[in-house]
Each structure stands twice: as C-alpha cells, then as structure tokens.
Amino acid sequence: MIQQNKAIKLLILIFILSFAPIVASAAPFAYITNFGSNNVSVIDTSTNTVTATVTVGTNPFGIFISPGGASETTPPVPTSLQNSTGNDWVNYTWIEGTGIVTDGYNVTMNNDWYNTTETFLNSTVGAGNWSNIAVWAWNATGDGNMSTTSVSDNVQASTAPTDTTPTVPTDLLNTTGNDWVNFTWIEGTGIVTDGYNVTMNDAWYNTTDAFLNSNVGAGNWSKITVWAWNATGDGNMSATNVSDNVQATAAPTDTIPPVPTDLHNSTGNDWVNYTWMAGSGVETDGYNVTMNDTWYNTTNTFLNSTVGAGNWSNITVWAWNATGDGNMSVANVSDTVQAQAAPTDTTPPVPTSLQSTTGNYWVNYTWTAGTGIVTDSYNVSMNDTWANTTNTYLNVSVGPSGWANISVWAWNATGDGNMSAANVSDNVQAPAIILHHINVTLDSWTMNINESKNFNATGFDYINDQIDPLNITFAWYTTPSGVGTLNATTGSVVNFTALNAGRTEIYAINGSVSSNVTYKVWITVNAPTETGDVANGTGNATSGNSTAIVNLNNESVNGTITIKELGHPLNETEDIGNRTGLGTDSEPIKGVNVTVNESIVAALNDPGGYVHIGIIYNQSQIDDLGIDEDTLFIYKFVNGTGWVKLLQGNPSYCIANGRDIDENYIWVNVTNASTFLLAGTPTVAPTPTPAPTRDRSSGGSSSSGGGASGELYENIACSETDRQYVNQNSDISYSFDLDSNIVQ
C-alpha cells in the first residue's frame, strides 16, 4: 500500500549517446527530462556533473534520440512575429525558430492560405480593417512537415486620415549639362505623398521625386512647377507648389575629346583583351577602334577572341564625342600584341578530394579540381550511367541500403577536348530503413470484462512508407496495469483480455520509437449492468468489483436497484469529459452508475435511509498512477455543477464515507443515486513507461500486462514528483539526489 508521506524511490535507466565514432575521447552523456521545470538536463557521466540545461516545451515526458543525425523533420515554431501598419496595409515579419531546418512558411491571412518567406504584406486590408495572420513553419523533407503550432496576430490597419491633402514638396534642386536639366526634390512632412504632378514648360507630367528634361537644348530655359499628390479616395494635390526656372549649359565651343590613355592588354591561348581609360577634358561618349584594320564602336574594353594561338593582334583606339555631328580625338593610342601559343598538353589533372555524405535514401558526392591544366567540367559514371556535371553530383535515387558507385574524370574543352588520364571513384551504401513512427489499430476501444480484442502495430519510415512486417518486431505494454492482460508482449499483433473495470493505454515499442508518441490508443473496460431486488427496505446489486446496497427504515418498501461499473466515468455523464470539481491533479480510476426505482427514491427522503456504494480498486492501477491511497475519494456527478467530493455531512446527502486500504475498498452512504467516480491524487512519481532499447531487430521482454519484467524502479531519492525517465541504450543506472551530485 502507498501511505501518505512515504519515501518514494525510483531507479531510472538512462540512455547514453556515445559520440566515439566522431571524437574518440568524447565522454557519454545522459539526458534527463524535468517535467515540472520544462527543461532537459545534459549530464557528463565522466564527471557526474550537469553541463547544460535546455529549455523545451511544456511538461517534457520523454526523450527521442536519433542515431546519426537529423531524424525528425518537424520544424520549430516561428518566433518574433511583429507588424507595422499604414492607412490601408499591414506588414508582418518573423524569424525562424531554432532546431530543425525551416524551408518556408504556410500563412493564413483572414482564412486564406499562402506560401511565403519570412515577411508578408497584406496590402488590401483597407483603412481601419483587421488583418488576422497565423504562421506555420514548413520543412520540405520527404512529404514535408509543418510545425506543431503557429504564431498568430490580429492587427487593425490605421484608420483613413480625415485630411488627405499632401504637404508641399521641399528642397527643389537642379543640375545642368550641355543640353539638359535634371530636377530633384523631397517629400514634405505630414500627409502621405503618393506621387507628383509636374509642369515642364507648361506641359503636364506625372512623376516621382526626380525629373529630367533631356531635350531643353544647350543654353535654353527649363521652367518646372511641382505639386504633391495623395491618391486616397478621389485624390488630392497639395495646396501650393514649388517651382524653378533654370538655363541649360551653353553648347561648348570645343567638342574634340582627348586622346585615350593607359592602354593595357592581357593574353591567353588564342585571345587578347584590351582596356584603356578616357583622357581628361572634353567628354568622351565612346570609342572608335580598328582591330587588324577592321573598325568597331566600343566602350573602354575590347576582347579579340578570334586572334588564334600565337597570332598577332593590332589595335588603334580613338575617343569619340557625340555633340552635334560628332568629333574624334585628334590622335589615338595603339598596340600590337601576340597571343599565347597553343599549349602542348590539354589533358586536365585528375579530380581530388572526393567525399560523400549520406541520408535516409541518398548519397551526395563533392570533389575539387586538380591543379594544372584548366578543368572545364566533369564526366561522371554513376552505377554505370554517364552524366556531365560540375564539381558536385547528387544521387537521390539510390534507395535504402542501396549502393552508389561513382567514378569522376576531369574534362578540358580545348580543341576536340580531353579527359583526365585517370579518375577518382567511390562506392558508398546509403543507410538502411529507419523506423520513424508506429501506428496501432484498433483505435481507442470500449469493451466489457472478459472480452478480448486484437491490436495491430505497423511501422513507417520517414517518408511514411510502411515497413515490411517481416523486418520489424514490437514490444507491447499497457499503462496502468491491472485493467487487462496481453497474450504476448512481442509481434505485430497482440490480444488484450479485459479483467477489471478501468482505463489503460496500450502501445507498441521498437527500439527508441513508441506508438504513443504518434497517437495514444486507450482501452476502456466496463462491467455488465446488474439489477438486484429490494424487499422489505433492503437489497443490493454488484457489477464487477463495485456494490450498491439499499438500506431503508421503511421496511414496507420494495423495488429494484441497478448498478454498472464504469471504466471511464467522465464519458458517461450528460456533460461528456467534464472534469469540473476534480481539479487538475486528480486522476480518475473508475466509477459506477447507480439507479433505483421511484418507490425507493421517495423512501430515501425519509430519515435513516441510504444507499451504500462500495468500490474495490486494483492495487496495480493505483501504484502505476502513483496515487496515495489516503487521497482516494468518491465523487458524485451533479448536472450543471460537475463532480462533488463526498464527505460525511458535506454535501448534506452524504451520510457517511470511509476507506479500508487493507481491502482496497472505498465507500459512501448517500440518499440519492447518480453516477459516481473514484479518483485520487498522484503524490509520487508514477511508474514510468518501460524504457525501450535501441535494438531495432527485436521487441521487449516477455512479460504481460503493464510492462517489461525485471525493470525495477527503486533506490532513487527524488525531490520532484514528476515522471523522471529517458530512453536508454546501455545498462548504466544512476541514483539521483537533487541536493548533491549524481552517483553511478
């Protein structure tokens, strides 16, 4: 029996994840979930000290450790959702959460879905209207996964301004050239300016904050007037304008450009490239070039790509000014250069540094070019299929456990082309199938005592493909125990036989993967409905392990009493699932529904009459749920109120109550019938879910009922009363005393 203030000790088996294949001297680590503190402690077992504390979600219950890296594809929830608003728009920004890679975002905007990056502009919300956004992160691995939750915001755009007349533009400035004038200005402060209306020498234009009059002509005048424009409603111009009247620069008297300077060249096997600079003085608009007596118009560079290996390239360059009819510089710069001779060897070097990385079903290769003759590309054979590629090659079709056999030759395209004399090669196997999740069917099920049902477990990989049942086995468990038995604890199919009224979770485990992480399957067991006769003011009925006894002072009353023992009484009331009155800590165990006929209902109003309701509980259920028997009470469901704890005299229809923990018996005497529930408060850490091993080829132990045999949970002093367990892959155990260090 569990007594109040008992010292509860648990033995926790810790999974140790060793990084020896990466760093030979790296110490193993233990990972401890702290249910009440919402974090995970990382423990260096070589020094028995806590090296880090990682904040996680609410009430962490267990740890999944992936072998070899990224095995989970659910991205983290986005963070730092912020907004900015205008008259008729709302703009949102956010940042990626830490952890699994986020490839994009799924966004609902006022119930419409969009795919986007880390910003979203709602430009059609309208002044004063509301913009409701929810943002999920998206990871594209396999079929893709969204984050488990979203960030959201509901924002009202700024209301429409009452005054839509924009302010007058300011800082009107100009620059001038031989035959042009350019004007710039800036927006005034206040009402938003959406654009500008401009008159240029009495002609109207719509523009932004700059205006170029390119055809004013040398020495002529350019007269500008600028009004601001706001597009709200029918639109409004500023009350006044800014204006200017500017004369373009007069035509220059000399339009002959200076001779170009700094003529340089660079050469290759069959080409020559030239560069030069403009001389100082009159503007140079372009260049006239002769290349081996052929004329070209160009800028300040010229590539002769057809000179041929070892041939000569003769260039002459004049500057050109386009004013009026145009003028060339009075002189030129020139150069005669010989291209480099053809190389005697065009065989590229063998590629180097061929490396590979692998994933669930793929192998990716990278390499680098060898030094020496230029490598233009690569010829690759992948499993005897040829491809042309650059310096990386990804084989995505190798499949689980498949081999990727690659050979890489360098290629030089000079002349007819040449491959490297040899190649680099590699033969790599992709990882085997990795179990990602387990589904159990049937779904949650309700049955009667002594009935049996088969449940089936199916394993799936990371792209949700079913794994061949011949390649996987499972270990089966129920928690809490005592509700029923399993005919076997391994295999893909197991039979559950109901023994006692109650509610238990059934789940299958393979290695570090448990079906209850994906979806919880609950079995509810009820006892048959039983009716007993009441004669001379007394009578009883028993269903399962619960009994109802009528005891009336009026011995002339006859009738019937009916009782049904319930495995999940929360779902047997008019308000299904209502926990009001139980509190968040109370754990329902089972209950009864009791009814009597009208003659007994009337007699129960007489003094001294009552119905005795007694519920016998299963000790293993109490132990697995961590409930102190001194907290066990019977509750009565009152429609519109919820669950009412029954204590002698409180409420008034409870005549007496009591418990006999030696006989596992809780009882009350009441003056009316209803639905009743037995519940208690967990005051110690419940027996943890059996910790799965990392062996993917076999299931758990051969025990039945609530868990694997041989797993003891004792010899641990623990200040917290939450579940304290993690997955394991070794037989190392630790004793925890939160006031001192961990002792192995």
N, C-alpha and C positions, 0 to 999 in steps of 0.2 A: 504493500500500500504506500501511496505517496502522502506524507504528512506535511502540514504547513511548516515552513522554515527548514525543511530537510536540506542537507548539503547535497547538491546535485553535481555529479561529476560525469564528464563525457570524455571519451577517447576519440580524438579526431585523426583520421588518416589523411595525410597531406599528399597531394600530387606534386612531385618535384620535376620541374622542367629543366633539363641539363642542356647547356649550350656547348658542350665539349667538342662537337664537330666543327664549331666555328673558332672558339678560343680554348685551347686545351686546358688552360689553368682556370677557366671560369667556374665559379662556385655555383651549386644549385640554389634555387630559390623556392620558397613556399609562398603561396598567395592565400590570404585569409580574408573572407568576406565579413564585414562588420555590419550586421543587419540594421541595428539601431542608429549607427553613425553614418550610414550612406556612403561608405568608402571601402577600399580594399587595402590591406597592409601587405607590403612586399618584404619578405624576411630573408636575409642572407644566412643560410643554415650553417655556413662555415664559421660564422662569428656569433650566431644566435642573436642577431640584432635586427630591429626594424629599420630598413634602409630607405623606404619611401611609403607614402600614403597617397593613394589615387582616389580622387572623388569620382563616384559613379552615380547611377540612378537611385531611385528611392528603394530602400529595403532590399539590398542585394541578397540573393538566396543561394547562389552557387556560381562556379566559375567554369567557363568553357575555354580550354587551351587548345589552340590549333597547332598541329605538327607541321613545322616547316614554313610558317608564314601565313599570309593573308588567306583565311578560310571563311571569313564572314564578309558578306557583301552588302550588309545593310548600312548605309551611310549615316553619319551623325546628323542630328537636327541642326539646321542653320541657326546662327546667333546674330546678335546686334542688329535686329531689324529696326530701321529708322526711316523717317519720312520727312519730306519737305513739301510745302503746298503753295499754290498760286491761286489766281482768280477762278480758274476752271480746271486745274490739274493737281494731281498728287504724284510725287516721285518717291519710290521706295529703294532702299539699298540694304544689303545684309552681307554677312561674311560666312564663309564655310566653317562648319564645326570641325573639331579635331578628331582624328581617327581614320576610319575607312574613307577612301578617296571619294569625293563628290564630283561627278561628271557634268551635272547640270541641275536644273531645278524645275519642278512642276508647281505651277502657281494657279490658284483660283482667285479671280478678280470679280467680285459680285456674282459668284457662282458660275463664271465662265473659266475654262481651263486654258492655260498657256504653258509652253516650254520656253525657258529664258535662261539668262546667266544671272549674275548677282545684282542686277538692277532691273527695275520695272517702272515704266512711266504710264500712268493712267491719264491720258490727255483728253478724255471725253467725259470726265465725271460731271462737269458743269459746275458753275459757281454755286457754292453753298451746299452741294450734294455730298453724299457719303461714299467712301471708297473702302470696301471690305476685302482685305487680302489675307490669304493663307499660303505659306511657302513650305513645300516638302523638298528635301534633298533627294537626288537621284544618282544611283551608281549603275553603270551600264553593263557590269559583268554578267555573262550568261543572258538570261531573260530580263535582267535588270531588277533593281530593288529600290523602293522609296524608303525614306527614314520612317521610323515608327510613329513619330508625331510631327507636327509642324510648328512654325511660329506664325503668329497672325496679328493683325492690327486693323482697326476700324477708324478711319480718319475723315474729317469733314474738310472739303476744299474751302478756300477763302470765299466769303460772300462777294457778290458782284459790287464793285465800287459805285457809290452814288454819283460821283463825278468822274466822267470818262474823258475829260478834256486834257490832253497831254501837255506837259510843260514845254516851253520854247527851247529849241536846241541851243547849245552854247559852244564856245571855243571854235568858231568857224575860222579855218586856216587854209592857206593855199601854197602850192609850189608851182613854178612855171618852167617851161622848156622853150625850144625854138618855135614850136607851133602848137603848144598845148598848155592847159592849166588844169591842175588837179586840186580839188577841194575836199577837206575833211572837217568833221565836227563831232561832237559827242552829245549824248542824250542828256536832257535836263533831268533834275531830280523830282520825284513825285509820282504822278500817274504814269503807268507803263506806256512807253512808246513802241508801237509795233512796226513802224516804217516811216518814210519821209516823202512828202510831196515837194518837188523841186521845179522851179522855173529857171531855165538857162537861156538867156537872151530871148525871153518871152515864150519859149516852148516848154510844155509841162512834161515832167518825168516822175516816175515812182522809183525810189532807190533806197539804199541802206545808208550807212554813215560815211560814204565816200562817193565822189562824183568826178569823173574825168571828162573834160571837154578836149577831145583829141583833135578836133578839126577847126579850132579857133583861127589858126593861121598865124604865122610869125608877125609879131607886133600888133595883133588885133586885140579887141577887148572881149572879156568874158564876164557877163553880169549874172549872178546867181542869187536866188531867194529860196530859203529852206523853211518849210513848216513841218512840225512833228505830226504824226498820225497815230490814233488809237483805234483799233478795229472792233472794240466792244459795241454790240448792238449794230446800229447803222453806221457807226464810225464817227470820229470827231477829229478835227485839226486843232493845232494849238492856236491860242488867241492871237498871237503875233508870230513874227518870223525873224530869222537872222539873214543878212544879205551882204554881198560883197561885189565889187566891180574891179577886175584885175586885167592888166595888159600882159599878153604873152610876150616872151622874149623876142626881140627883133632877130631877123634872119642873120646868121653870121656872115661876115664878109669873106671868110676863108673856109672852104669845105673840103680841103685836101687833108686826108687823115695822115698821121705819122707812120713811118715805116715800122712793121712788126719787129719785136726783139726776142731774145732768148730762145732761138730755135734749137730744139734738142731732139734726139732720136733714141729709140730702143729697138733691138732686133731679136728675131727668133729664127727658127729653121728656114722658114720661107716667107717671112713678113718683116716690114719696117713700120714703126709707128712714130709720128712726129707730133711735137707740141711746141707752142710759142705763146707769147704774150702781146697784148696791144701796146703800141707806143703811147707816150703821153702827149696831150694836146687836144686837137680836134677829135670828135668822137669817131670811133671805128664801129661800123654797123655789121661788117662781115669781112670775108677774105676771098680773094681770087687766087687759085692755086694751079700751077702746072705740075703734073706728075709724069715724068718721061714724055713731055711735050703734049700731054692731054690736059685740057682745062677743067677745073671743078670749082664750085662755090661751096664754102665750108665755114666752120667756126674755128676755134683755136686748137683743134686737134685733127689729125688726118692719119688713117691707117691704110697702108698699101699692103693688102693681104694676098696679092697675086704676084708678087715680085719673083717668087721661086727661090729655092735654096741656092745660095751662092751668087745670085744675080744682083745687079746694081739698081738703086732707086734714086732718081734725080728730081728734087723738089725745088720750086720757087714760089714764094708767098708774097702777095701784095695786099695791103689793107684797103678797105672799101668804105666810103661814106655815102649814104643814100640820099642826102639832101639835094633837092632839085633833081637835076638829071643824073646825079651821082658822080663821084670822083674816086680814082685810085690814088694810092700813095705814089710819090714821085720815084721811089726806089723800092727794092724788095730785099728779102733775105732768102738764101738758098743753101742747099746741102746735097751732097752726093754720098750715098751710103751703100755698102754691100751687105746683103742679108747673110745670115749664117749658113754655112754649108750643111748639106743633109747629114744627119747622124749616120754613123756606120752601123749602129746596133739599135733596133727599135723593140727589142724584147723586154717587156716590163719585168720588174722584180716579183718574186713570189709574195703574196699577201702574208701578213704576220698577225700575231695576237688574236687568233681565232678563239672566241669564247662563246659560251652558251648559257642561257637561263631557261628554266622550265616552269610551267604552270600545270594546272589540272590536266589539260589535254593538249598542250602546245610546247614547242621548243623555239626559242629565239636565238639567232646567231648574230654576232658582230665581229668585225675584223678591221684592220687598218692596212693602208697601202705600204708596200715595201719602199725602201729608199733607192734612188737612182733614176732610171728611165721613167717618164711620166706614165701613170696608170689612168686610163680614161674611164674604165668601167670593169665589171667582173662577169665572168661566165661561171654559173653555179649549176652543179648537178645535185638534186635533192631526191634521194631514193630513186636514182636513175632517170629522173626527169630534169631536162635542162631549162635554165632561165637566165636572162640577162638582168642585172641589178646593179645597185650602187654599193655602198660599204656596209649595208645591213641586209639581213634576209630573215623573214619571219615565216616559219612553217606552222600554220594553225590547224592543220588537218591530220596531225599525227595520231590523235586519239589516245585514250587512257592506256598506259603501259606500252604504247607504240614506240617504234624506233625511228629516229630521224638521222639519216646518213647523208652528210654533206661533204662536197669537195668544191673548192673555190680556186679558180685560175684568174690572174690579172689579165687585162686586155689593153693594148695600146693601138690606137686607131690610125697611126701614121701609115701612109701608103695603103697596102691591102690589109693591114692590121696584123698584129702578132699577139699570141698568148704567152704567158709566163712559161718557163721551161718545166716547172713543177707546180704543185698545188698544196694547199693546206686542207686537211679533212678532219672530220669528227663524226662519231656515231653515239647518239645520246638517246636515252629512254625517258619518255615523259612519265610523270608519276602515275601510279595505279589509281583505280577508282577510290575516291574518298567519300565516305559517308557524311552527308550534311545534316539530314534530319530524318526522323522516324514518324510515321503516321500509324495510329492504332484505330482499328474499327472492330466492333461496332462503335458508334458514338456513345455518349453518356446513356446509361440504360437503367431502367427500373425493373425489379424482379421481386419475387416472393421467396421466403425461406424455403430451402431445399430445392429450388430451381437451379439450373445450370445454363451457362451461356459460353459460347466460344468467342474469343477475341483474337484478332489477327494483326500482326505487325509487318509493316512494309518499309524498307529503307530507300532513300532517294539521295542522289548526288547533288552537286552544286548547281547544275542546270535543270534540276527537278526531274531527271530521268530515273526510272525505277531500277534498283539494283537487283540482279538475279538472286532469288531466294537461296539458290544453292551456294552463293558466295558470302552469305551473311547469317549469323545466328544472333539470338537475343536472350537476355536475362529478364525475367518478369518479376514484378513486385506489386504489392498493394499497400497503401498507407492511408489511414491507420489499419493495423491488422485486427483480426478478431471478427470482422464482418463476414468473411468467407474464406475459402481455401482455393489454391491453384493446383490443378492436377499435375503440373510440371512447371519448372522455372526456366526452361530453355526451349528454343524452337520458335518458328514464326507464328504458330497457333497455340493458344493456351485455353484451358477450360476453367471457368470460375464457378464454384458452387457456393450458393448463399447459405450462411449458417445462422446469423443473428441480424436483427434489425439495425440499420445504421447506414452510413455513407462512407465509401472508401474510394480512393483514386487508384486506378490500375494503369501501369505504364511499363514500357519495354526499354531496355538499355542495351547498347552495343558500344563497348569502349567508353569513350567520353561523351557519347551522344545519347540523350534521353528523349523519349517521345513527349514527356510532359513539358519540355521547353517549347515545343511547337504547338501542342494542343492538349489540354487536360481532359481525360476521359474519366467520368465519375460513375460509380455503380451505387444505386440506391436500393436497399433491401427493406421490404416491408413484411410484416407478419400478416397472416389471414385475419379477416374480420370474424370475431366470435361474439355470440349473444348468449346471455345467461338469464334464467328466470329469477324473479324476485317474488318471494312468497312470505307472507306474514312479516313484511317490513325488512326482509334481508335477502341477499342474493349476491352472486358475483359472476364475473366473466374474465377469462385470461386469453391474451393474444401474445404469442412469442414469450418474452420474459417480463411482461407487464400485466398487472392485475387491477381490476376495479371492483370494489366491494361496496354494496349499498347497505347502510345501517340506519333504520328509521325507528323513531319512538312509537309511531303509529303502526302497530303490528297487523292492522287490517288491510294495509296497502299491498297490492300485488301488481306485477308488471314485468318489464324486461330491462336489462342493461346491456349495451353493446360497446365493444372496445376493439380498436385496431391499432397495433403497434406500428409506428411510422419511422422510416429511416431518415427522412429529410422533412421534418415538420414545417420548416419555413415555406415550403412549396405546397402545403396542404391547407392553407388558410384562404380566406376571401381576398386578402391582400398578399399575393404571392411574392415571396422574397423579402417581406418587410422584417427588418431587424430592430425596429424601434423598441426601446426598452431593454435590449440586451447589452448595448454598449459595444464598443469596437473590440474589446478584449475577450468577451465571452465566446466560447466555442460550443455550438450545438452538438449534441451526441445522438440523441434520438428523441422520440416523443410518442404520444398516444392521442387518439381521438375517442372521446367517451360521450355516449348519448344515452338518455333514459326516456321512457315514455311519459306522457303528460301527468299520469297519476303520481308518479314518483317526483316529477318536477314540483308539483303542488305540495307534496309531503315534505320536501326538503326545506320548505319555508317554515315548517314547524320547528320549535326549539329541540335541540338534541339530535336532529337528523343530519346525516352527511354521507358523502361518497369518499371512500378511502381509495386513493390512487397510488400504487406502488410500482416503481420501475427498477428492474435489476439491470445493471450495466456490465459490460465486458471489461475486465481489468486491462487487457492489452490495448483496447481503444483509448482508455484513459492515459495509459503510460505513453503510447505513441504520440498522443496530442500534448503531453507534458502538463496535464491538468492536475492540480492539487485537489484531492477528494473533499477537502474541507470547504472548497468553493462551489461544490455541486448543489444546485437548487433546481426546483421545478418551477416553470413559468407557465402562466395561463394566457392564451391569446384573447384579447378584447378588441372587437371590431371598432375601428376608429381611434383606438388608443395605442395598440401594439401589444407587446409582451409585458406582463406584470409578474414580478417575482412574488412567490407565495411564501409568506412568513406568518406565523401564528398571530392572528388579530390584524394583520396588515397584508392585503385588504381585509375587510370585515368578514367576507365569505370564506376566508381561510381559517378553519377551526384549530388546526394544529399542523405542524410539519416536523420532519426529522430525517435522520440518516443513520444507517448501520453500515459503516465502511468495511466491517469484517465480513458482511454478507453481500457487499456491493449493492445496497438497497437504499433508494431514496423514496420518501413518501410524503403525501399531504392528505389532509381531510378537508373537503370543500363542500359547500352547499349548492353548487351548480356544476353542470357538466359543460365541457368545451373541448378545445384542442390544447394539449399540454406539451411542454418541451422540457427536456433535461439538458442543462448547459452548465459548463464550468469555465474557470479562468486559467489559462496556461500561466503558471508561475515559475516554470523552469524551462530550459531549452528542450523542445520536443526531440524525440529520436530522429536523427537526420535521415533523409533519403539515402539508401545504400550507395556508397561511392563507387561509380563504375571504374573498371580498369581500362587501360588503353589498348588491350588486345582486341583487334577487330576481327579475329578469326573464330572467337568463341564467346559464349554468353557468360552469365554469372554463375553462382554456386547452385547447388541442387536443393536449396531449401524451398519451402512452400509458405504461403500466407504472406506476411508483411515484409519480408526482406531476406537477405542472404544470411545463412548460418555462419557462426564463427566471428561475426563482426560485433565486438564488444564496444560499448560507449561508456567508459568509466575512467577513473583515475585522472580526471582533468578538473582542476578548480577553476571556475569561470565566474567572473563578476557579472557579466552580461547574461541576460536570459533569452537571447535570440539564437536562431539557428547558426551554428558555427561549423561549417564543413566546406570542403572544396574537393575537386576531383583529384585523383592520385595516379601515379604510375610507379610507385615503389612502396615497400613495406616499412617506411620510416614513420614513426609516430612521435608526437610531441605532447608534453604536458604544459598547459598554459596557466600561468598565474599572472593576472594583469597588473599586479603590483611589483613584478620582478621580471627577469628575462625568461625566455623560453628554454626549457630543459629537454634535451633529446633523451 
